[in-house]
Amino acid sequence: MRAAAPGPCVLVIFGASGDLTRRKLIPALYDLFQRRQMPDRFAILGVSRSPMGNDAFREHLREWAAKFAHSHSDEAWRAFADRVHYCAADAAEPGAFAAIGAGIERAGERHACASSILFYLAVAPQLYLPIIDNIAASGLVTEGKRWCSINTETLPWQRIIVEKPFGVDLESARTLNRALGRTFEEESIYRIDHYLGKELVQNLLVLRFANTIFEPLWNRRYIDHVQITAAEEVGVESRGAFYDEAGAVRDMIQSHLLQVLALAAMEPPARYEDTAIRREKIKVTEAIRVVSPQEASARCAMGQYGAGPRSDKSYREARGVAPGSETETFAAIRFDIDNWRWSGVPFFVRTGKAMARKLTEVALTFRQPPIELFSTLREAHPSCGSRPPNRLIINIQPEEGISLRFEGKVPGEMRIESVKLDFDYVARFGGEPIEAYGPLILDAMRGDQTLFKHRDEVEGAWSAVMPFLDPALRRGIAGNYRAGSWGPRESEILLARSGCSWHNPGIEETR
Ligand SMILES: NC(=O)c1ccc[n+]([C@@H]2O[C@H](COP(=O)([O-])OP(=O)(O)OC[C@H]3O[C@@H](n4cnc5c(N)ncnc54)[C@H](OP(=O)(O)O)[C@@H]3O)[C@@H](O)[C@H]2O)c1
C-alpha cells in the first residue's frame, strides 16, 4: 500500500450541518490536525442549506469537536477552525454550484491548496444522484480520463467519498455506480465502509499472509465451515425510522459482513497494494453463489426481537418503527463460494440487534482428523471419544484477539481436554481506540483505495443478498427471538442442517 503523504486539497463536505459531520467527520479531522497528520495545506468547505456564516459554522462545530475529539485546546481549535469555511446552498439545485465553486476557489486560494478537491457526500442517500449530476455539470471535475493523461501523478485530482448505504438493492446500486462513473474514474471513487477499519483489514492480512502455519490449512481440505458474527447488545434505540426501511441484511450483511467474508476468503494478493488487494476481494465476491428465490429460504433465518432481558420493549414498539413491521433485526445466511479453494465449505454469516452480547468475530472450524486414533480407549477413558474440532477465532470486537482451540492430554492420566492458545491484542500491544473516519479520509487524500469498495464488490455483494430480500422470508417473524438471546431457533436449525452449531461465547468468555 502506498504510504504517500496526503496531498494538498479542499475537502468539500455536503451535509455540513448534519449529525455525521459534527459527531464523526470534524472531530476525526481535528484529531488528525492535532497529530500533524493532515496535509500541510488543506481547507474544509462545509455545504448545507442552513443559513450560517463561517463564524457561526465554526462555533456550531466547536462544542462537538471538544466533546468527541480525543484532545482539545482553544489554541488548537482556533488554528483548525481557521481552515474551516461554510457555504449555505441547496446542493440538489444546479444553480447552487456557482456559489459552491466560488467557495472552493476562495478557500483553496486562502490556504494555498487550490485545484485538488475531495468531495464528501454526507447527505441522505436520495441526494447522492442529484448532487453527483450537479458536480458533473459544474465543471469542477477536470481530471478527465486519467488513463490517457501524460503523467497522472502530477495532475490535480478530484475524488469523491460516498457514504453508506450504497443503494437499497442491486438496481439502485448500479444506477448510482453509473452516475458516479459518468463523472469520476473508478480510481477517484471512494465508497466508504467505516466498519472495515484499517486494523481489522491489516490484522486479517497479517495473520493470513505473514505466517506460514495458517495459509496451508486455509482451504476446503482442512476447514469444515466458517462463521462470521456481528452481534449487538443494543436494540434499534433512536434509529427506528431509518432501520425499519433497511433491516439487518441491508444494514450489515450486504454492506459490511460480506467485506469481512471477502478478506477471510480471498487469495493472497500479488503485492501489499490497494489495487492488488481489491482485485482479490472482487474475485471472491464474484464467486459467491447467487441462489434462486426457492433455495433462499433453506439458506437463511430471519428474526425480529421481542421484549426480553435486554429490552422491555419489542422492536415493533420502538420509536419510528411502523406498526406491524416485518423488518428483520436478525439475519443468518449460508453463503457458498464456488471456487477452487472453498467449494463445499459453508460460510455462515449472522448479525442481530438486542443479542446476548456484543461480539464481532470470524470463527474457522477445522475438519476432524482423518482417523480417531484414541477412540479405541473410549470405554476406559470416555474423554477419548469424539472430540470437538480445532477452531480458530479472530475476535474483532469487543476484545480484539485470536484464539486457537486444540486438544491436549491431562498430565498423569489418559484424558483429553480442549485447551486454548489465546492472544489478546490490547494486553500484548496496548491500545487506544482508533476512530475509523480519520484514517479513511487521509487514505482518500493519498489515493489509497484499499479500504474502499470497488464498483464490482458492491454490485457482487448486492447480487449475493438479493434473494434474501424477499418479503416472504420475513412473514411472521415478529418476536421470534427474545431481546438478550442469540436469535431465533431457526438460526440454530440452519446450522444443524450442515452438522454445525454457532459459537455463542458466554458473557465472561473472551473468545
Ligand atoms: N450519522 C451517522 O453516524 C452516520 C453513520 C454512517 C453513515 N451515515 C450516512 O451519512 C449520511 C448523512 O447522515 P446524517 O446522520 O449526518 O444525516 P443528517 O443529520 O440528517 O444530515 C443531513 C445533512 O444534509 C444536509 N442537506 C439536506 N438537504 C440538503 C441539500 N439539498 N443540499 C445540501 N445539504 C443538504 C442537511 O443540512 P440542511 O438541512 O442544513 O441542508 C444536513 O446537514 C447519510 O447517508 C447516512 O446514511 C451517517
The ligand as an SDF file (V2000), in Angstrom:
LIG
                    3D

 48 52  0  0  0  0  0  0  0  0999 V2000
  -24.7800    9.8950   11.3590 N   0  0  0  0  0  0  0  0  0  0  0  0
  -24.0080    8.8250   11.3140 C   0  0  0  0  0  0  0  0  0  0  0  0
  -23.3940    8.3930   12.3090 O   0  0  0  0  0  0  0  0  0  0  0  0
  -23.8500    8.0630   10.0080 C   0  0  0  0  0  0  0  0  0  0  0  0
  -23.1170    6.8540   10.0070 C   0  0  0  0  0  0  0  0  0  0  0  0
  -22.9420    6.1790    8.7970 C   0  0  0  0  0  0  0  0  0  0  0  0
  -23.4650    6.6970    7.6340 C   0  0  0  0  0  0  0  0  0  0  0  0
  -24.1780    7.8680    7.6650 N   0  0  0  0  0  0  0  0  0  0  0  0
  -24.6990    8.3740    6.4010 C   0  0  0  0  0  0  0  0  0  0  0  0
  -24.3020    9.7330    6.2370 O   0  0  0  0  0  0  0  0  0  0  0  0
  -25.2890   10.4830    5.5840 C   0  0  0  0  0  0  0  0  0  0  0  0
  -25.6810   11.6840    6.4520 C   0  0  0  0  0  0  0  0  0  0  0  0
  -26.2050   11.2190    7.6770 O   0  0  0  0  0  0  0  0  0  0  0  0
  -26.5190   12.1870    8.9010 P   0  0  0  0  0  0  0  0  0  0  0  0
  -26.8490   11.3140   10.0520 O   0  0  0  0  0  0  0  0  0  0  0  0
  -25.4480   13.2020    9.0730 O   0  0  0  0  0  0  0  0  0  0  0  0
  -27.8510   12.9180    8.3970 O   0  0  0  0  0  0  0  0  0  0  0  0
  -28.4610   14.2960    8.8980 P   0  0  0  0  0  0  0  0  0  0  0  0
  -28.0920   14.5900   10.3040 O   0  0  0  0  0  0  0  0  0  0  0  0
  -29.9140   14.2640    8.5530 O   0  0  0  0  0  0  0  0  0  0  0  0
  -27.7420   15.3780    7.9940 O   0  0  0  0  0  0  0  0  0  0  0  0
  -28.0650   15.5810    6.6530 C   0  0  0  0  0  0  0  0  0  0  0  0
  -27.3560   16.8250    6.1740 C   0  0  0  0  0  0  0  0  0  0  0  0
  -27.6950   17.0500    4.8190 O   0  0  0  0  0  0  0  0  0  0  0  0
  -27.9660   18.4310    4.6580 C   0  0  0  0  0  0  0  0  0  0  0  0
  -28.8150   18.6200    3.4980 N   0  0  0  0  0  0  0  0  0  0  0  0
  -30.0760   18.1770    3.3000 C   0  0  0  0  0  0  0  0  0  0  0  0
  -30.5300   18.5410    2.0900 N   0  0  0  0  0  0  0  0  0  0  0  0
  -29.5000   19.2190    1.5050 C   0  0  0  0  0  0  0  0  0  0  0  0
  -29.3530   19.8400    0.2460 C   0  0  0  0  0  0  0  0  0  0  0  0
  -30.3320   19.8280   -0.6600 N   0  0  0  0  0  0  0  0  0  0  0  0
  -28.1780   20.4480   -0.0250 N   0  0  0  0  0  0  0  0  0  0  0  0
  -27.1690   20.4760    0.8840 C   0  0  0  0  0  0  0  0  0  0  0  0
  -27.2660   19.8840    2.0840 N   0  0  0  0  0  0  0  0  0  0  0  0
  -28.4220   19.2750    2.3940 C   0  0  0  0  0  0  0  0  0  0  0  0
  -28.6120   18.8250    5.9700 C   0  0  0  0  0  0  0  0  0  0  0  0
  -28.4850   20.1860    6.2620 O   0  0  0  0  0  0  0  0  0  0  0  0
  -29.5590   21.3170    5.8810 P   0  0  0  0  0  0  0  0  0  0  0  0
  -30.8770   20.8610    6.3700 O   0  0  0  0  0  0  0  0  0  0  0  0
  -28.9820   22.4970    6.6010 O   0  0  0  0  0  0  0  0  0  0  0  0
  -29.4820   21.4650    4.4200 O   0  0  0  0  0  0  0  0  0  0  0  0
  -27.6960   18.0730    6.9280 C   0  0  0  0  0  0  0  0  0  0  0  0
  -26.5190   18.8210    7.1150 O   0  0  0  0  0  0  0  0  0  0  0  0
  -26.4290    9.5040    5.3120 C   0  0  0  0  0  0  0  0  0  0  0  0
  -26.2860    8.9680    4.0300 O   0  0  0  0  0  0  0  0  0  0  0  0
  -26.2230    8.4180    6.3490 C   0  0  0  0  0  0  0  0  0  0  0  0
  -26.7300    7.1790    5.9220 O   0  0  0  0  0  0  0  0  0  0  0  0
  -24.3800    8.5530    8.8180 C   0  0  0  0  0  0  0  0  0  0  0  0
  1  2  1  0
  2  3  2  0
  2  4  1  0
  4  5  1  0
  4 48  2  0
  5  6  2  0
  6  7  1  0
  7  8  2  0
  8  9  1  0
  8 48  1  0
  9 10  1  0
  9 46  1  0
 10 11  1  0
 11 12  1  0
 11 44  1  0
 12 13  1  0
 13 14  1  0
 14 15  2  0
 14 16  1  0
 14 17  1  0
 17 18  1  0
 18 19  2  0
 18 20  1  0
 18 21  1  0
 21 22  1  0
 22 23  1  0
 23 24  1  0
 23 42  1  0
 24 25  1  0
 25 26  1  0
 25 36  1  0
 26 27  1  0
 26 35  1  0
 27 28  2  0
 28 29  1  0
 29 30  1  0
 29 35  2  0
 30 31  1  0
 30 32  2  0
 32 33  1  0
 33 34  2  0
 34 35  1  0
 36 37  1  0
 36 42  1  0
 37 38  1  0
 38 39  2  0
 38 40  1  0
 38 41  1  0
 42 43  1  0
 44 45  1  0
 44 46  1  0
 46 47  1  0
M  CHG  2   8   1  16  -1
M  END
$$$$
